[in-house]
Amino acid sequence: MTDKLDLKKHIRNVNDFPIPGIRFRDITSLIESPKPFRKTCRELTRITQEFSADLVVSIESRGFIFAGSVASDLLLPFVLARKPGKLPNETYIKNFDLEYGNTSIEIQKNTNIKEGQRAVIIDDLVATGGTAIACAELLTENFNVKKSDILILCIIDLPDLGGSKLINEQGYNIATLVSY
């Protein structure tokens, strides 16, 4: 599968985490390796710049590691999409299903996102697509960002779980660096 930056060797596979039957892709080994981590952040920055993004949105928590670097490098606003109860102001909330359960994600209502802006949503991995689509729907439903103006950008794609295909089918853009 795809690995043009030679990153797979820096991503651990952990069986039966967080529950039996799940093969977890652990990016901690990638972020602990300075040169591959920098290479990853630079590629994410390049893709974000190429998309002409006006802001970077990131999903808790592993996405924050990469998105902060991208937002800083491009001097773009950095919007947090967090688990319930983690943000101090009134929030918009979206419930969704995961590969192994369900949860929700929130963005503060006072976040400065305007109609017509282009947003890149950064996370570490796309599996079933639930988290990324929920985040994108927060933007389309509450801030009037067009689907075509959203790029979901992940380090890892697990195409056999159908998330990247579903994201495309729903009208969002998607880019990934590594697929398994």
TORMIVO-50617 format. One line per field, with one value per atom (N, C-alpha, C, O): x, z, y; residue in three letters; atom name. Coordinates in Angstrom, 1 decimal. Each point is the difference from the previous one (the first is absolute). Layout:
BEGIN
px: X/...
pz: Z/...
py: Y/...
res: ala/...
atom: CA/...
This chain:
BEGIN
px: 0.8/-0.8/0.9/1.2/-1.8/0.6/0.9/-0.4/1.6/1.0/1.1/1.2/-1.5/1.0/1.1/1.1/-1.4/1.0/0.7/0.8/-1.0/0.6/-0.2/0.9/-2.2/-0.3/-0.5/0.1/-0.5/-0.6/0.9/-0.4/1.7/0.9/0.1/0.6/-1.2/0.0/-1.3/-0.2/-0.7/-1.4/-0.1/0.0/-0.2/-0.2/-1.4/-1.0/0.9/-1.3/-0.2/0.9/-2.0/-0.3/-1.3/-1.1/1.2/-1.2/-0.9/0.6/-1.9/-1.0/0.1/-0.2/0.3/-0.1/-0.9/0.3/-1.2/-0.4/-0.9/-0.3/-0.1/-0.9/0.5/0.7/-1.0/0.4/-0.5/-1.1/2.0/-0.4/0.4/0.0/0.4/0.4/1.5/0.8/-0.3/1.5/0.2/-0.4/1.0/0.2/1.3/1.0/-1.1/1.2/0.5/-0.6/1.8/0.5/1.0/1.1/-1.5/0.9/1.0/0.8/-0.8/1.0/1.4/0.9/-0.7/1.3/0.4/1.2/-2.1/0.3/0.3/1.0/-1.7/0.3/1.2/0.6/-0.2/1.3/1.2/1.1/-1.3/1.1/0.1/-0.8/1.7/0.0/0.0/-0.8/1.6/0.0/-1.3/-0.5/0.0/-1.3/-1.1/-0.9/0.9/-1.0/0.0/-1.0/2.2/0.1/-0.4/-0.7/1.1/-0.4/-1.6/-0.5/-0.1/-1.5/-0.6/-0.9/1.4/-0.6/0.2/-0.9/2.0/0.3/-0.9/-0.5/0.2/-0.9/-1.4/-0.7/0.2/-1.3/-0.1/-1.1/2.1/0.1/-0.1/-0.8/1.5/0.0/-1.4/-0.5/-0.2/-1.3/-1.0/-0.9/1.0/-0.9/0.2/-1.0/2.2/0.3/-0.6/-0.6/0.8/-0.4/-1.6/-0.5/-0.2/-1.4/-0.5/-1.2/2.1/-0.3/-0.9/-1.0/1.3/-0.8/0.1/1.0/-2.1/-0.1/0.1/0.3/-0.5/0.1/0.3/-0.3/0.8/0.3/-0.9/0.0/-0.7/-0.8/0.6/0.4/-0.3/0.5/-0.8/-0.6/0.7/-0.8/0.9/1.1/-1.7/0.6/0.4/-0.8/1.9/1.1/1.2/0.8/-0.6/1.2/0.1/1.1/-2.3/0.1/0.6/0.6/-0.7/0.5/1.5/0.6/0.1/1.5/0.4/1.0/-1.7/0.4/-0.6/0.7/-1.9/-0.7/0.6/0.0/0.5/0.6/1.2/0.3/0.5/1.2/-0.5/0.6/-1.6/-0.5/-0.5/0.3/-1.1/-0.6/1.0/0.0/1.0/1.1/0.8/0.4/0.0/0.8/-0.7/0.7/-2.0/-0.7/-0.7/-0.7/0.9/-0.7/-1.5/-0.6/0.0/-1.4/-0.7/0.7/-1.9/-0.7/-0.1/-0.1/0.2/-0.1/-1.2/0.0/-1.0/-1.2/0.0/0.4/-0.8/0.0/-1.4/-1.0/1.0/-1.2/0.2/0.9/-1.6/0.3/-1.1/-1.2/1.5/-0.9/-0.9/0.4/-1.6/-1.0/0.6/0.7/-1.0/0.3/1.5/0.4/0.3/1.4/0.2/1.1/-2.1/0.1/-0.8/-1.1/1.6/-0.5/-1.3/-0.7/0.5/-1.2/-1.1/0.2/-1.3/-1.1/0.4/0.8/-1.3/0.5/-1.1/-1.1/1.5/-0.8/0.5/1.2/-2.1/0.4/-0.6/-1.1/1.9/-0.4/0.3/1.1/-2.1/0.1/0.4/-0.5/1.3/0.3/0.5/0.3/-0.2/0.4/1.5/0.5/0.2/1.4/0.0/-1.0/2.2/0.2/-0.4/-0.4/0.6/-0.2/-0.8/0.2/-1.2/-0.9/-0.6/-0.1/-0.3/-0.5/0.4/0.3/-0.3/0.4/-0.5/-0.9/1.4/-0.3/1.2/1.0/-1.2/1.1/-0.6/-1.2/2.0/-0.6/1.0/1.2/-1.8/0.8/-0.8/-1.2/2.0/-0.6/-0.8/0.4/-1.6/-0.8/0.6/-0.3/1.2/0.6/1.2/0.7/-0.4/1.1/-0.2/-1.1/2.2/-0.1/0.2/1.1/-2.2/0.0/-1.1/-1.1/1.5/-1.0/-0.3/0.8/-2.0/-0.5/1.0/0.4/0.0/0.9/1.4/0.9/-0.6/1.4/0.2/-0.9/2.2/0.4/0.7/0.9/-1.3/0.5/0.7/-0.5/1.6/0.6/-0.1/0.3/-0.9/-0.2/1.1/0.1/0.7/1.2/-0.2/-0.4/0.6/-0.1/1.1/0.6/-0.3/1.1/-0.5/0.9/-2.2/-0.4/-1.4/-0.8/0.5/-1.4/-0.3/0.7/-1.7/-0.4/-1.4/-0.1/-0.9/-1.4/-0.5/-1.0/1.8/-0.3/-1.0/-0.2/-0.3/-0.9/0.4/-0.7/1.9/0.5/0.2/-0.4/1.1/0.3/-1.3/-0.1/-0.9/-1.2/-0.8/-0.6/0.6/-0.7/0.6/-0.7/2.1/0.6/-0.3/-0.3/0.3/-0.4/-1.4/-0.3/-0.6/-1.4/-0.2/-0.9/1.7/0.0/0.2/-0.6/1.6/0.3/-1.1/-0.3/-0.2/-1.0/-1.4/-0.6/0.2/-1.3/0.0/-1.1/2.2/0.0/0.7/-0.2/1.1/0.8/-0.1/0.7/-1.6/-0.3/1.2/0.1/0.9/1.1/-0.4/-0.6/0.8/-0.4/0.8/1.2/-1.8/0.7/1.3/1.0/-1.2/1.1/1.2/1.1/-1.4/1.1/0.6/0.7/-1.0/0.6/0.9/-0.4/1.6/1.0/0.2/0.4/-0.7/0.4/1.4/0.1/0.8/1.4/0.5/0.1/0.3/0.4/1.4/0.3/0.4/1.3/-0.3/0.6/-1.5/-0.3/-1.4/-1.0/0.9/-1.3/-0.1/0.9/-2.0/-0.4/-1.1/-1.2/1.5/-1.1/-0.9/-1.2/1.7/-0.9/-1.2/-1.0/1.1/-1.1/-1.0/-1.0/1.3/-0.9/-0.1/-0.8/1.5/-0.1/0.3/-0.7/1.8/0.5/-1.0/-0.3/-0.2/-1.0/-1.3/-0.6/0.1/-1.2/0.2/-0.9/2.1/0.3/-0.2/-0.6/1.2/-0.1/-1.5/-0.4/-0.3/-1.4/-0.9/-1.0/1.4/-0.8/0.4/-0.6/1.6/0.3/1.1/0.3/0.4/1.2/1.3/0.0/1.0/1.3/0.8/-0.2/1.0/0.9/1.3/0.2/0.8/1.4/0.7/-0.3/1.1/0.7/1.4/0.3/0.6/1.4/0.4/0.8/-1.5/0.3/-1.3/-0.9/0.9/-1.2/0.4/1.1/-1.9/0.3/-1.0/0.1
pz: 0.0/0.0/0.0/0.0/0.0/-0.1/1.2/1.1/-1.4/1.0/-0.6/0.2/-1.0/-0.8/0.9/-0.5/1.7/0.9/0.9/0.8/-1.0/0.8/1.5/0.8/-0.5/1.4/0.8/1.2/-2.0/0.7/1.0/1.0/-1.3/0.9/1.4/0.9/-0.9/1.3/0.7/1.0/-1.5/0.6/0.5/-0.8/2.1/0.6/-0.2/-0.1/0.0/0.0/1.4/0.5/0.2/1.3/-0.1/-0.3/0.5/-0.1/1.2/1.1/-1.3/1.1/0.9/1.2/-1.8/0.7/-0.8/-1.2/1.7/1.5/0.4/1.2/-2.1/0.3/-0.8/-1.0/1.4/-0.8/-1.4/-0.3/-0.6/-1.5/-0.7/-1.3/2.0/-0.7/-0.1/0.9/-2.1/-0.2/-0.1/-0.9/2.0/0.2/-0.7/0.1/-0.9/-0.6/0.9/0.2/0.4/1.1/-0.6/-0.4/0.4/-0.6/1.0/-0.4/1.6/1.0/-0.5/0.3/-0.9/-0.5/-1.1/-0.2/-0.6/-1.0/0.6/-0.4/1.4/0.5/0.9/0.3/0.1/0.8/-0.9/0.5/-1.8/-1.0/-0.7/-0.9/1.3/-0.4/-1.5/-0.5/-0.3/-1.5/-0.7/-0.8/1.1/-0.6/0.5/-0.8/2.0/0.5/-0.7/-0.4/0.2/-0.7/-1.5/-0.5/-0.1/-1.4/-0.1/-0.9/1.9/0.0/0.1/-0.7/1.7/0.2/-1.3/-0.3/-0.3/-1.2/-1.1/-0.8/0.6/-1.0/0.2/-0.9/2.2/0.4/-0.3/-0.5/0.8/-0.3/-1.5/-0.4/-0.4/-1.4/-0.6/-0.8/1.3/-0.5/0.4/-0.8/2.1/0.5/-0.8/-0.4/0.1/-0.8/-1.4/-0.6/0.0/-1.3/-0.1/-1.0/2.1/0.0/0.2/-0.1/0.4/0.3/1.2/0.0/1.1/1.2/0.7/-0.1/0.7/0.8/1.5/0.8/-0.5/1.4/0.1/-0.9/2.1/0.3/1.1/1.1/-1.2/1.0/0.4/-0.9/2.1/0.4/1.0/0.9/-1.0/0.8/1.2/-0.2/1.4/1.2/-0.1/-0.6/1.0/0.5/-0.9/0.0/-0.6/-0.8/-1.2/-0.4/-0.1/-1.1/0.4/-0.8/2.1/0.5/-0.2/-0.3/0.4/-0.1/-1.3/-0.1/-1.0/-1.3/-0.4/-0.7/1.0/-0.4/0.6/-0.7/1.9/0.6/-0.9/-0.2/-0.2/-0.9/-1.3/-0.4/-0.2/-1.3/0.2/-0.8/1.8/0.2/0.3/-0.6/1.3/0.4/-1.3/-0.2/-0.5/-1.2/-1.0/-0.7/0.5/-1.0/0.6/-0.7/2.0/0.7/-0.2/-0.3/0.5/-0.1/1.3/1.0/-0.8/1.2/0.3/-1.0/2.2/0.4/0.9/1.1/-1.6/0.7/0.5/-0.6/1.9/0.7/-0.1/0.3/-0.7/0.1/1.1/-0.2/1.3/1.2/0.4/-0.4/1.3/0.7/0.9/0.4/-0.1/0.8/1.3/0.7/-0.3/1.3/0.1/1.1/-2.2/0.1/-0.4/0.2/-0.8/-0.5/1.0/0.5/-0.2/1.0/-0.4/0.9/-2.2/-0.4/-0.6/-0.1/-0.2/-0.5/-1.4/-0.7/0.5/-1.2/-0.9/0.4/-1.6/-0.9/0.2/0.2/-0.2/0.3/-1.1/-0.6/0.2/-1.0/0.5/0.4/-0.3/0.4/-1.2/-1.1/1.3/-1.1/0.5/1.2/-2.2/0.4/-0.4/-1.0/1.8/-0.3/-0.4/0.0/-0.4/-0.3/1.2/-0.3/1.5/1.2/1.0/1.2/-1.6/1.0/-0.6/-1.2/2.1/-0.4/0.9/1.2/-1.6/0.8/-0.7/-0.8/1.2/-0.6/0.0/0.7/-1.5/-0.2/0.1/-0.4/0.9/0.1/-0.5/0.0/-0.5/-0.4/0.7/0.0/0.5/0.7/-1.0/-1.1/1.6/-0.8/-0.3/-1.1/1.9/-0.2/-0.9/-0.1/-0.5/-0.9/-1.2/-0.6/0.2/-1.2/-1.3/-0.6/0.1/-1.3/-0.8/0.5/-1.7/-0.8/-1.3/-0.5/0.0/-1.2/-1.1/-0.1/-0.8/-1.1/0.3/-0.8/2.1/0.4/-0.4/-0.1/-0.1/-0.3/1.2/0.6/-0.2/1.3/-0.3/-0.8/1.4/0.0/1.4/1.0/-1.0/1.3/0.1/-0.9/1.9/0.2/1.1/1.1/-1.4/1.0/-0.3/-1.1/2.0/-0.3/-0.9/-0.8/0.8/-0.7/-0.4/0.7/-1.9/-0.4/-0.1/-0.7/1.5/0.0/-0.7/-1.2/2.0/-0.5/-0.5/-0.7/1.0/-0.4/0.9/-0.2/1.3/0.9/0.6/0.1/0.5/0.7/-1.0/0.3/-1.4/-1.0/-0.6/-0.1/-0.2/-0.6/1.1/-0.3/1.5/1.1/0.1/0.2/-0.2/0.1/-1.2/0.1/-1.3/-1.2/0.0/-0.4/0.9/0.2/1.0/-0.2/1.2/0.9/-0.8/0.3/-1.2/-0.8/-1.0/-0.1/-0.6/-1.0/0.6/-0.5/1.6/0.6/0.9/0.1/0.5/0.9/-0.4/0.5/-1.4/-0.5/-1.5/-0.6/-0.1/-1.4/-0.9/-1.0/1.4/-0.9/-1.0/0.4/-1.7/-1.0/0.1/0.4/-0.7/0.0/-0.9/0.3/-1.5/-0.9/0.5/-0.5/1.6/0.6/1.2/0.8/-0.6/1.1/-0.5/-0.9/1.4/-0.3/1.3/1.0/-1.0/1.2/-0.3/-1.0/1.8/-0.2/1.2/1.1/-1.4/1.0/-0.4/-1.2/2.2/-0.2/-0.6/-1.0/1.7/-0.3/-0.6/0.5/-1.5/-0.5/0.1/-0.4/0.9/0.0/-0.9/0.4/-1.8/-1.0/0.1/-0.4/1.0/0.1/1.0/-0.1/0.9/0.9/-0.6/0.6/-1.8/-0.8/0.3/-0.6/1.6/0.3/-1.1/-0.2/-0.4/-1.0/-1.2/-0.6/0.3/-1.1/0.4/-0.8/2.0/0.5/0.0/-0.3/0.8/0.0/-1.4/-0.2/-0.8/-1.4/-0.5/-0.6/0.9/-0.4/0.6/-0.6/1.8/0.6/-0.5/0.5/-1.4/-0.6/0.6/-0.4/1.3/0.6/-0.7/-0.7/0.8/-0.6/1.1/1.2/-1.6/0.9/-0.6/-1.2/2.1/-0.4/1.2/1.2/-1.5/1.1/-0.5/-1.2/2.2/-0.4/-0.1/-0.8/1.6/0.1/0.0/0.7/-1.5/0.1/0.3/-0.5/1.2/0.4/-0.7/0.2
py: -1.2/1.2/1.3/-0.1/1.2/1.3/0.3/-0.2/0.7/0.4/0.8/-0.4/1.4/0.7/0.7/0.3/0.0/0.7/-1.0/0.4/-1.7/-1.1/0.2/-0.1/0.3/0.2/-1.3/0.0/-1.0/-1.2/-0.6/-0.5/0.5/-0.7/0.8/-0.5/1.7/0.8/-0.1/0.7/-1.5/-0.1/-1.4/-1.0/0.8/-1.3/-0.5/0.8/-2.1/-0.7/-0.6/-0.8/1.0/-0.5/-0.8/0.6/-1.9/-0.9/0.1/0.2/-0.3/0.0/1.2/-0.1/1.3/1.2/1.0/0.1/0.6/0.0/-1.1/-0.2/-0.6/-1.2/-1.2/0.2/-1.4/-1.2/0.1/0.4/-0.8/0.0/1.2/0.0/1.1/1.2/0.0/-0.3/0.6/0.3/1.5/0.7/-0.2/1.4/0.4/-0.6/1.7/0.6/1.1/1.0/-1.2/0.8/1.0/-0.4/1.7/1.0/0.6/0.8/-1.3/0.5/-0.3/0.8/-1.9/-0.3/0.9/0.3/0.2/1.0/1.4/0.6/-0.2/1.3/0.0/1.1/-2.3/-0.1/-0.1/0.0/0.0/0.0/1.3/0.3/0.6/1.4/0.2/0.8/-1.5/0.2/-0.4/0.7/-1.9/-0.4/0.9/0.3/0.1/0.9/1.3/0.5/0.1/1.2/-0.1/0.8/-2.0/-0.2/-0.1/0.5/-1.1/-0.2/1.4/0.3/0.5/1.4/0.8/0.8/-0.9/0.8/-0.4/0.9/-2.2/-0.4/0.4/0.4/-0.5/0.5/1.5/0.5/0.2/1.5/0.3/0.8/-1.6/0.2/-0.2/0.7/-1.8/-0.3/1.0/0.4/0.1/1.0/1.3/0.7/-0.3/1.2/-0.2/1.0/-2.1/-0.3/0.1/0.4/-0.8/0.1/1.4/0.3/0.6/1.5/0.1/0.7/-1.4/0.0/1.4/0.7/-0.4/1.3/-0.4/0.9/-2.1/-0.4/-1.5/-0.8/0.4/-1.4/-0.4/0.7/-1.8/-0.6/-1.3/-0.8/0.5/-1.3/-0.7/0.5/-1.9/-0.9/-0.5/-0.4/0.5/-0.5/-1.5/-0.8/0.4/0.8/-0.2/1.0/-2.1/-0.2/1.0/0.3/0.1/1.0/1.3/0.7/-0.3/1.2/0.1/1.1/-2.2/-0.1/0.5/0.8/-1.2/0.4/1.4/0.8/-0.6/1.2/1.3/1.0/-1.1/1.2/0.4/1.2/-2.1/0.3/0.6/1.0/-1.6/0.5/1.5/0.8/-0.6/1.3/1.0/1.2/-1.5/0.9/0.3/1.2/-2.2/0.2/0.9/0.8/-0.9/0.8/1.2/0.7/-0.4/1.1/0.0/1.0/-2.2/-0.1/-0.2/-0.6/1.0/-0.3/-1.5/-0.8/0.3/-1.4/-0.2/0.5/-1.3/-0.2/-1.4/-1.0/0.9/-1.3/-0.6/0.6/-1.9/-0.9/-1.0/-0.8/0.9/-0.7/-0.9/0.1/-1.0/-0.9/0.9/1.1/-1.6/0.8/0.4/-0.7/1.9/0.5/0.6/0.3/-0.2/0.4/1.5/0.5/0.1/1.4/0.9/-0.4/1.6/0.8/0.8/0.5/-0.3/0.8/-0.9/-1.2/1.8/-0.8/-0.6/0.6/-1.8/-0.8/-0.5/-0.1/-0.2/-0.8/-1.4/-0.2/-0.8/-1.4/-0.9/0.3/-1.3/-0.9/-1.4/-0.3/-0.6/-1.4/-0.8/0.3/-1.4/-0.9/-1.3/-0.2/-0.8/-1.3/-0.2/0.6/-1.4/-0.4/-1.4/-0.7/0.2/-1.4/-0.9/-1.1/1.6/-0.8/0.7/-0.2/1.0/0.7/1.2/0.2/0.8/1.2/1.1/-0.3/1.6/1.1/1.3/-0.1/1.2/1.3/0.9/-0.3/1.3/1.0/1.4/0.2/0.8/1.4/1.0/-0.2/1.3/1.2/1.2/0.0/0.9/1.2/0.8/0.2/0.3/0.8/1.4/0.6/-0.2/1.4/-0.1/1.0/-2.2/-0.1/0.8/0.1/0.6/0.9/-0.7/0.0/-0.6/-0.7/0.6/0.2/0.2/0.8/-0.8/-0.8/1.0/-0.6/0.4/1.1/-2.1/0.3/-0.3/0.0/-0.3/-0.4/-1.4/-0.8/0.5/-1.4/-0.6/0.7/-1.9/-0.6/-1.3/-0.8/0.6/-1.3/-0.6/0.6/-1.8/-0.8/-1.0/-0.9/1.0/-0.9/-1.0/0.4/-1.7/-1.0/-1.0/0.0/-0.9/-1.0/-1.1/-0.5/0.1/-1.2/0.1/0.6/-1.2/-0.2/-1.5/-0.7/0.3/-1.4/-0.1/-0.2/0.3/-0.1/1.4/0.1/1.0/1.3/0.8/1.1/-1.8/0.6/1.3/1.0/-1.0/1.2/1.1/1.2/-1.4/1.0/0.6/1.2/-2.0/0.4/0.8/1.1/-1.5/0.8/1.4/0.9/-0.9/1.3/0.9/1.2/-1.8/0.8/0.4/1.2/-2.0/0.4/1.1/0.9/-0.8/1.1/1.3/1.0/-1.0/1.1/0.4/1.2/-2.2/0.3/0.4/0.9/-1.6/0.3/1.2/0.6/-0.2/1.1/1.2/1.1/-1.2/1.1/0.3/0.8/-1.6/0.2/-0.2/0.7/-1.5/-0.3/-1.1/-1.0/1.2/-0.9/-1.3/0.1/-1.2/-1.3/0.1/-0.6/1.2/0.1/0.9/-0.1/0.8/0.9/-0.7/0.7/-2.0/-0.7/-1.1/-0.8/0.7/-1.1/-0.7/0.6/-1.9/-0.8/-0.6/-0.7/1.0/-0.3/-0.9/0.4/-1.6/-1.0/-0.6/-0.1/-0.3/-0.7/-1.4/-0.4/-0.3/-1.4/-0.2/0.6/-1.4/-0.5/-1.5/-0.7/0.3/-1.5/-0.2/-0.1/0.0/0.0/-1.2/0.1/-1.2/-1.2/0.3/-0.7/1.7/0.3/1.0/0.3/0.3/0.7/1.5/0.7/-0.2/1.4/1.0/0.9/-1.1/1.0/-0.1/1.1/-2.2/-0.1/0.7/0.7/-0.9/0.7/1.5/0.8/-0.3/1.4/0.6/1.0/-1.7/0.4/0.0/1.0/-2.1/-0.1/1.1/0.4/0.1/1.1/1.4/0.9/-0.9/1.3/0.8/1.1/-1.7/0.6/-0.4/-1.1/1.9/-0.3/-0.8/0.2/-1.1/-0.8/-0.2/-0.3/0.4/-0.4/-0.7/0.4/-1.4/-0.7/-0.3/0.1/-0.4/-0.2/-1.5/-0.3/-0.5/-1.4/-0.8/0.4/-1.5/-0.8/-1.5/-0.4/-0.3/-1.4/-0.9/-1.2
res: met/met/met/met/thr/thr/thr/thr/asp/asp/asp/asp/lys/lys/lys/lys/leu/leu/leu/leu/asp/asp/asp/asp/leu/leu/leu/leu/lys/lys/lys/lys/lys/lys/lys/lys/his/his/his/his/ile/ile/ile/ile/arg/arg/arg/arg/asn/asn/asn/asn/val/val/val/val/asn/asn/asn/asn/asp/asp/asp/asp/phe/phe/phe/phe/pro/pro/pro/pro/ile/ile/ile/ile/pro/pro/pro/pro/gly/gly/gly/gly/ile/ile/ile/ile/arg/arg/arg/arg/phe/phe/phe/phe/arg/arg/arg/arg/asp/asp/asp/asp/ile/ile/ile/ile/thr/thr/thr/thr/ser/ser/ser/ser/leu/leu/leu/leu/ile/ile/ile/ile/glu/glu/glu/glu/ser/ser/ser/ser/pro/pro/pro/pro/lys/lys/lys/lys/pro/pro/pro/pro/phe/phe/phe/phe/arg/arg/arg/arg/lys/lys/lys/lys/thr/thr/thr/thr/cys/cys/cys/cys/arg/arg/arg/arg/glu/glu/glu/glu/leu/leu/leu/leu/thr/thr/thr/thr/arg/arg/arg/arg/ile/ile/ile/ile/thr/thr/thr/thr/gln/gln/gln/gln/glu/glu/glu/glu/phe/phe/phe/phe/ser/ser/ser/ser/ala/ala/ala/ala/asp/asp/asp/asp/leu/leu/leu/leu/val/val/val/val/val/val/val/val/ser/ser/ser/ser/ile/ile/ile/ile/glu/glu/glu/glu/ser/ser/ser/ser/arg/arg/arg/arg/gly/gly/gly/gly/phe/phe/phe/phe/ile/ile/ile/ile/phe/phe/phe/phe/ala/ala/ala/ala/gly/gly/gly/gly/ser/ser/ser/ser/val/val/val/val/ala/ala/ala/ala/ser/ser/ser/ser/asp/asp/asp/asp/leu/leu/leu/leu/leu/leu/leu/leu/leu/leu/leu/leu/pro/pro/pro/pro/phe/phe/phe/phe/val/val/val/val/leu/leu/leu/leu/ala/ala/ala/ala/arg/arg/arg/arg/lys/lys/lys/lys/pro/pro/pro/pro/gly/gly/gly/gly/lys/lys/lys/lys/leu/leu/leu/leu/pro/pro/pro/pro/asn/asn/asn/asn/glu/glu/glu/glu/thr/thr/thr/thr/tyr/tyr/tyr/tyr/ile/ile/ile/ile/lys/lys/lys/lys/asn/asn/asn/asn/phe/phe/phe/phe/asp/asp/asp/asp/leu/leu/leu/leu/glu/glu/glu/glu/tyr/tyr/tyr/tyr/gly/gly/gly/gly/asn/asn/asn/asn/thr/thr/thr/thr/ser/ser/ser/ser/ile/ile/ile/ile/glu/glu/glu/glu/ile/ile/ile/ile/gln/gln/gln/gln/lys/lys/lys/lys/asn/asn/asn/asn/thr/thr/thr/thr/asn/asn/asn/asn/ile/ile/ile/ile/lys/lys/lys/lys/glu/glu/glu/glu/gly/gly/gly/gly/gln/gln/gln/gln/arg/arg/arg/arg/ala/ala/ala/ala/val/val/val/val/ile/ile/ile/ile/ile/ile/ile/ile/asp/asp/asp/asp/asp/asp/asp/asp/leu/leu/leu/leu/val/val/val/val/ala/ala/ala/ala/thr/thr/thr/thr/gly/gly/gly/gly/gly/gly/gly/gly/thr/thr/thr/thr/ala/ala/ala/ala/ile/ile/ile/ile/ala/ala/ala/ala/cys/cys/cys/cys/ala/ala/ala/ala/glu/glu/glu/glu/leu/leu/leu/leu/leu/leu/leu/leu/thr/thr/thr/thr/glu/glu/glu/glu/asn/asn/asn/asn/phe/phe/phe/phe/asn/asn/asn/asn/val/val/val/val/lys/lys/lys/lys/lys/lys/lys/lys/ser/ser/ser/ser/asp/asp/asp/asp/ile/ile/ile/ile/leu/leu/leu/leu/ile/ile/ile/ile/leu/leu/leu/leu/cys/cys/cys/cys/ile/ile/ile/ile/ile/ile/ile/ile/asp/asp/asp/asp/leu/leu/leu/leu/pro/pro/pro/pro/asp/asp/asp/asp/leu/leu/leu/leu/gly/gly/gly/gly/gly/gly/gly/gly/ser/ser/ser/ser/lys/lys/lys/lys/leu/leu/leu/leu/ile/ile/ile/ile/asn/asn/asn/asn/glu/glu/glu/glu/gln/gln/gln/gln/gly/gly/gly/gly/tyr/tyr/tyr/tyr/asn/asn/asn/asn/ile/ile/ile/ile/ala/ala/ala/ala/thr/thr/thr/thr/leu/leu/leu/leu/val/val/val/val/ser/ser/ser/ser/tyr/tyr/tyr/tyr
atom: N/CA/C/O/N/CA/C/O/N/CA/C/O/N/CA/C/O/N/CA/C/O/N/CA/C/O/N/CA/C/O/N/CA/C/O/N/CA/C/O/N/CA/C/O/N/CA/C/O/N/CA/C/O/N/CA/C/O/N/CA/C/O/N/CA/C/O/N/CA/C/O/N/CA/C/O/N/CA/C/O/N/CA/C/O/N/CA/C/O/N/CA/C/O/N/CA/C/O/N/CA/C/O/N/CA/C/O/N/CA/C/O/N/CA/C/O/N/CA/C/O/N/CA/C/O/N/CA/C/O/N/CA/C/O/N/CA/C/O/N/CA/C/O/N/CA/C/O/N/CA/C/O/N/CA/C/O/N/CA/C/O/N/CA/C/O/N/CA/C/O/N/CA/C/O/N/CA/C/O/N/CA/C/O/N/CA/C/O/N/CA/C/O/N/CA/C/O/N/CA/C/O/N/CA/C/O/N/CA/C/O/N/CA/C/O/N/CA/C/O/N/CA/C/O/N/CA/C/O/N/CA/C/O/N/CA/C/O/N/CA/C/O/N/CA/C/O/N/CA/C/O/N/CA/C/O/N/CA/C/O/N/CA/C/O/N/CA/C/O/N/CA/C/O/N/CA/C/O/N/CA/C/O/N/CA/C/O/N/CA/C/O/N/CA/C/O/N/CA/C/O/N/CA/C/O/N/CA/C/O/N/CA/C/O/N/CA/C/O/N/CA/C/O/N/CA/C/O/N/CA/C/O/N/CA/C/O/N/CA/C/O/N/CA/C/O/N/CA/C/O/N/CA/C/O/N/CA/C/O/N/CA/C/O/N/CA/C/O/N/CA/C/O/N/CA/C/O/N/CA/C/O/N/CA/C/O/N/CA/C/O/N/CA/C/O/N/CA/C/O/N/CA/C/O/N/CA/C/O/N/CA/C/O/N/CA/C/O/N/CA/C/O/N/CA/C/O/N/CA/C/O/N/CA/C/O/N/CA/C/O/N/CA/C/O/N/CA/C/O/N/CA/C/O/N/CA/C/O/N/CA/C/O/N/CA/C/O/N/CA/C/O/N/CA/C/O/N/CA/C/O/N/CA/C/O/N/CA/C/O/N/CA/C/O/N/CA/C/O/N/CA/C/O/N/CA/C/O/N/CA/C/O/N/CA/C/O/N/CA/C/O/N/CA/C/O/N/CA/C/O/N/CA/C/O/N/CA/C/O/N/CA/C/O/N/CA/C/O/N/CA/C/O/N/CA/C/O/N/CA/C/O/N/CA/C/O/N/CA/C/O/N/CA/C/O/N/CA/C/O/N/CA/C/O/N/CA/C/O/N/CA/C/O/N/CA/C/O/N/CA/C/O/N/CA/C/O/N/CA/C/O/N/CA/C/O/N/CA/C/O/N/CA/C/O/N/CA/C/O/N/CA/C/O/N/CA/C/O/N/CA/C/O/N/CA/C/O/N/CA/C/O/N/CA/C/O/N/CA/C/O/N/CA/C/O/N/CA/C/O/N/CA/C/O/N/CA/C/O/N/CA/C/O/N/CA/C/O/N/CA/C/O/N/CA/C/O/N/CA/C/O/N/CA/C/O/N/CA/C/O/N/CA/C/O/N/CA/C/O/N/CA/C/O/N/CA/C/O/N/CA/C/O/N/CA/C/O/N/CA/C/O/N/CA/C/O/N/CA/C/O/N/CA/C/O/N/CA/C/O/N/CA/C/O/N/CA/C/O/N/CA/C/O/N/CA/C/O/N/CA/C/O/N/CA/C/O/N/CA/C/O/N/CA/C/O/N/CA/C/O/N/CA/C/O/N/CA/C/O
